[in-house]
């Protein structure tokens, strides 16, 4: 009888010890019975129970929803994307170049600084002429060509309102403070000169040099990706109002219903509807 009671007591203790294991609840629905050894900043270390193995297993915290400890305490794992501490070690300065600009006749360099979660500003400088020199064709007894030979500068300033940093390629680990969709109010202002074709009332075509001052008020929408806290990829398009001083000159005639001002495209007479867009590649700076 005494032996039976001892055996029953041992089975009861063993059953209690099994029930008293830590439980790791994974986001995929699995429950891992374990002995939690350490909870780090990015991972949890544990051993499997009821084994003689000394192996230590590691599981990323972003794959865990909660842990129930043997003493009944529960620790939940949630990511607060609004917490600035999540991004304390990340780079917050970026230098970007518009990949499309040189094909359209200008080079645009933009500096971006993040001022915290969901906000930042950008300052841009465009060198008009540092890119493809476009051809102008006209008919003068035969088809003739000339070059625009554009040259000038344009600046821009915009304040960026970003959606909370999103995830890269479907992974649950957030990537970077400067990643995500955004809206950016931006102002452009510039001046340049270029060759233009002018048509006199008598039908004669002449080449003239024209100086243009222009500006635009835009709302630009885009999305930016960050790779390895090193590289940036930014795509955007924008709309708003553009204005310039292109005017009809004496007996010259040309169509002023549209104007290509390099960093923006104006539609309609000035001021008119304005479009912008681009693909920018860049590096993050310390």
N, C-alpha and C positions, 0 to 999 in steps of 0.2 A: 504493500500500500504506500509506504513511504517513497519507494522508488518511482511509483506512478505519479505521485505528487511532484517529485523533483522533475520528472520528464515534462509534465504539464507546465510547470513553471518555466522551464527552459524554452519550450515552444512559445509560451506567452511573451517572454522577453524578446525572443527572436522576431516574433510578429510585430511587436511594438517598434523594434529597431528598424525593421523594413519599412513600416509606415512612417517612421520619423526621418526619412531621407529628405534632402533638399530636392525640389522639383523645379526644373528649368522649362518654362513654357516658350517654345519657339513660335515665330510668326507664321510658320507653315502648318501649324496645328499639332506638331509633335510635342510630347512631354518627355523630358529626359530626367530620369532619377539619378541623382548625382550627389557628390559631396563637394560643395563649392569651396575652392581654396582662395581665390583672389578675384576681385572685381576691379579691373583697370579702367583707364580712360576710354579704351576702344575695344576691349575684349574681356571675356570671363574665362578663368581657368578652373578646371574641376577634375575629379576622379570619379570613375564608375564604382558604385557600391558593390558589396558582396563579392569582391574579387581580390585576388592576391597581387594583381598587377599594380605596378608603381607608375604606370604611364599617366601623364598629365595631358588632358584634352583642352583645346582652346576653341572658343566660339565667339564670333564677333558680336558685340552688343547690339548692333543694328539688326540682328536676326532674332533677338530675344524680346518678347513682350513683357514678361515678368518672371521673377523667381520667388517661389514659396520656400522659406527656410524651415528647418525642422522644428524650430521654436514657435512657428506660426506667423512670423513676420513676413510681410510681402513687400518686395521692391519692384516697382514698375519702371520700365525703360521707355521713355518718350523723348523725342528730340524737339526742343523748343527753338524753332528757326529764328525767333525774334531775339534770342539771347546773344548779345555781342561777344560773350566769352567763347561761343562756339567757333568764332573766326579770329580769335586773338593772334594766332601765329601766321595768318595769311597775308600775302602781299596786297597792297591797296592802291598801287600806282600802276598805270598801264600806258604804253606808247603804241599807237596803232597807225597803219598806213592803209589808205583806201586802195584796194587791189584793182579796182575798175578804173580809177581816176586817170592813170597814165594813158590808157587806151582812148580816153575822151579828151585829152589835151591838157591835163593838169595833174599835179601831185598834191595830195592832201595828207597831212600828218596831224594826229589828234592825241592830246594828252588827257587821260581820265584819272580822276581821284575819287575813291569811295569815301564817303563821309559817315558811313555806318550802314546798318541794315536798311535796304530799300532806298538809298539816296546817294547822290554824288553829282559831280559836275564834270564837264568836258570843255576843253579849249582847243580850237583847231586853227591851223594855218595852211592855206592852199597857195601853191605857186603855179599860177596860170602860165602855161608855156612849157613847163617841165613835163612833157608828154608828147603824144602824137601831134604833129603839125598837119592839120587837116587841109585838104585840097579844095579849092574853089574852081568850078568849071563855068565857062561862059562862051558864047558864040560871037565871034568877030570875023566874019567871012569864013572862018573855020573854028573848030573847037579849041579853045585856049584854056590853060590852067594856070593857077597861081596858088600861093600858100597863104594861110591866115596869118602866120607869124605872130601869134598871140603872145602877150606878155603882161603880167600884172600880179597882184596879190589879193587874197581874200581871207578874212578872219571869221571865226564863228565862236559862239558861246552858248552852251546849253546846260540845263539842269535836268538830271536824270532821276525819274521815279521808277523804281524797279519792283517787280513782284518778288516775294520772298524767294531766296535761292532755291532752284529746283534740282532735280536729280539727273544724273548723266546716264543715258542709255538704259533707263529703267531700273537702275540700281537704287537701293534704299539709302545708301550713304550719301549725304549731301556733299557737294563738292567745293563750292567757293562762294564767297560773299558777293563777287562781281558777276556771278552767273545768273541768268534768268531773263525773262521777258521784261520789256520796259517801254515807257513813254517818255519822250524828251522834247520839251519846248526849246526851240533853238532860234537864234538870230544870226543871219549872215550879212556881211557887209564887205564890199570889195570894189576894186578899180582895175581896169585893164585896157589895153589898146590892141587892135587887130585890123588886118586888111579886110575890106568889105567890097562887094560888087554893088555899084550904084548905076541906076538906069535913068538916063536923061529922057526928057519928053520926046526928043527926036529919035529915040530908040538906040542911041549910042550907049555902050557899056564902058564904064571907067572903073578903075581900082582906086579906092580912097582909104585913108587911114582914119579910123574912128576910135575915140576914147570914150569908154563907158564906165559910169559909176552905177552900182546896183546893190540891192539888198533883198532880203527875204525874211519873213516871219513864218516859221514852220512848226508843225507837230510831227515828230518822227517816232515811228513805232518799230521796234526791233527785238532781236533776241541775241544774247551773247553767251558763248560757251567758254569755259576755262579748262585747260588741260594741264594737269600736274602742277598747278600753281606757277606755271611758267609761260604758257602761250594763251592768246586770246583769238577768238573767231567771232566777229560781230557782223550781223546782217541787218539792214534796216531800209525803210522807205518812209517818205514823208510828204505832207501836203500843207499848203498854206497860201500866203500871198507874197508875190514877188513884185518888185518895182525897179525901174532903171530910167536912165535919161536918154534912151534911144528915141529920136524924134525925126520927123520928116524935114529934110533940108531943101529949101528953096525949090528949084525946079527938078530936083532929084526925086525919084520915087522908089520905094522899096516896101515890102510887106512887113508891117510892125505888129501883126496879130500874134506873133510868137517870137521868143528870144531865147537863144541858148547862151546862158551866162556861165557855162562850165560847171560850177558847183550846184547850179539849179537850172531848171527849165521853166521859163515863164510862158503861160498860155493866155492868149487874149492881150488886149492893149494894156499898157502899164497904168496903174497896178492891176495885175491879173493873177489868175490861179497859178500856183507854183508847185513843182514836183522836185523831190530829191530822192536819192537812194544810193546804195553801195554795199560793198563787201569789204570789211576791214580785218586785216591780220595784224597781230601785235605781240608784244612781250610784256610780262609783268615785271615791275621793278621794285626793289626794296625801298 
